[in-house]
Amino acid sequence: MHDERLAIDGGKPVATGPFPSPWLGPAAMGEEEAEAVAAVVRSQCLFRFLDHANSNCTQLENLFKEMTGCDYALAVGGGTAALICGLVGIGVGDGDEVIVPGFTYIASASAVLICGAVPVIAEIDESFTIDPEDIEKKITPRTKAVMPVHMRGIPCDMDRILDVARRRNLLVIEDCAQACGGRYKGRALGSLGDVGCFSLQQYKIITAGEGGMVVTRNREVFERAAIRHDSAMCFWNPADTTVAPFPGENCRMNEMEGALGCVQFGRMESILARTRALRRRIHEGIADSPGIQPHRSPDPDGDCGISVAILLESGERAKRFALALNAEGIPAASIYDRGIPDRHIYCYWEYVMEKRSWDAHGRPWTSPLHDPSRQYHPDMCPRTLDILGRTIIISLAQTFEDQHAEWIIQGIRKVAGALR
Ligand SMILES: Cc1ncc(COP(=O)(O)O)c(C=O)c1O
């Protein structure tokens, strides 16, 4: 029987031991990865030659094609590079607007700006992903595309997003940086829109340290993305290329990243099987706790299961709830805590809020093709801030034992009961 007094009030904490770190891919790394990288070094061939059939990067592309059912995949140097190549792939550029959610890593908005377009920020809903209704409200004659971001491994409500896109003639670029291996109604994330973009950076479900992947069913989108990712690629195989050359920037993946990515890819399903089981168990265990609303995913089965999020009735309560859980030994945090700048929340995207540029003329903001009256301010998406302010989140990893899930359940039940 637990001491029902909260640990924050001097009671006995629920967790009697530490939690493992919430690393996903990195925590699964072992000798196989070390051997794969060592083999590349020994081969003295670290560059990704497109015509090498046994290139690690080519093999990784094939794995992503298989996973997503897309005909084309392009390995690149990072998730942001994947977004930039994907945006260029679908033809986004100067004068275009791309609708992005107010809850995503700043890289999503930055990629849009790097392409010469501007981001238009839409509200999220209680799924923590972009609100399809708000997408519709944010459309202007300049809107070219929408970027659903499957944040924290949670699939966006793709049926409704694709419906808006079809009706309003928008292209769809999926940001799957945090959701590799996730699905929506049985279909792989990344395969539902016109182009899908992944990251293999350290914090992701599988990692190569850095790295990214672009997937698409459309050959022209692929060719444009490929041209963007290599300044001379279009001259290597001109006979195969249908798109006329244009300038690119080298953001290729190297063979060590490709090798790491392949080994990590092989670990993905077991990582996700474990995180999904943990999330399911925790959701069952807290379902009838008073005063809390466990997060409902647009597709609980396809959700990557890497986080448990709980909505509370006020920001104040969320903060108290998180502190009380921390005292119980549970690593939880409220997402939006005024004062803690988190670049996953649009109001902390300073260079967007202030329309700053790398360019002395202030491009792309000042391009004559853009709407000069477009303004940004930190409270422009109040619903997003309200939802994030009322939410606490616990990150899950495959390294968590059943005991950790039980502590999370007991901790949440105890705090919910006491703070009722
Ligand atoms: C949602 C999202 N989009 C894009 C990125 C950018 O990926 P990368 O860091 O690999 O450039 C990240 C992560 O870093 C991310 O979380």
The ligand as an SDF file (V2000), in Angstrom:
LIG
                    3D

 16 16  0  0  0  0  0  0  0  0999 V2000
    9.2430   17.9750  -36.3460 C   0  0  0  0  0  0  0  0  0  0  0  0
   10.6490   18.1440  -36.8160 C   0  0  0  0  0  0  0  0  0  0  0  0
   10.8810   18.5990  -38.0590 N   0  0  0  0  0  0  0  0  0  0  0  0
   12.1280   18.7480  -38.5230 C   0  0  0  0  0  0  0  0  0  0  0  0
   13.2240   18.4390  -37.7570 C   0  0  0  0  0  0  0  0  0  0  0  0
   14.5950   18.6750  -38.3040 C   0  0  0  0  0  0  0  0  0  0  0  0
   15.3420   17.5230  -38.3990 O   0  0  0  0  0  0  0  0  0  0  0  0
   16.9560   17.6000  -38.3780 P   0  0  0  0  0  0  0  0  0  0  0  0
   17.3690   18.0100  -36.9990 O   0  0  0  0  0  0  0  0  0  0  0  0
   17.3800   16.2210  -38.7290 O   0  0  0  0  0  0  0  0  0  0  0  0
   17.3570   18.6020  -39.3960 O   0  0  0  0  0  0  0  0  0  0  0  0
   13.0250   17.9460  -36.4490 C   0  0  0  0  0  0  0  0  0  0  0  0
   14.1050   17.5460  -35.5290 C   0  0  0  0  0  0  0  0  0  0  0  0
   15.1440   17.9020  -35.3200 O   0  0  0  0  0  0  0  0  0  0  0  0
   11.7150   17.8100  -35.9610 C   0  0  0  0  0  0  0  0  0  0  0  0
   11.4790   17.3690  -34.7340 O   0  0  0  0  0  0  0  0  0  0  0  0
  1  2  1  0
  2  3  1  0
  2 15  2  0
  3  4  2  0
  4  5  1  0
  5  6  1  0
  5 12  2  0
  6  7  1  0
  7  8  1  0
  8  9  2  0
  8 10  1  0
  8 11  1  0
 12 13  1  0
 12 15  1  0
 13 14  2  0
 15 16  1  0
M  END
$$$$
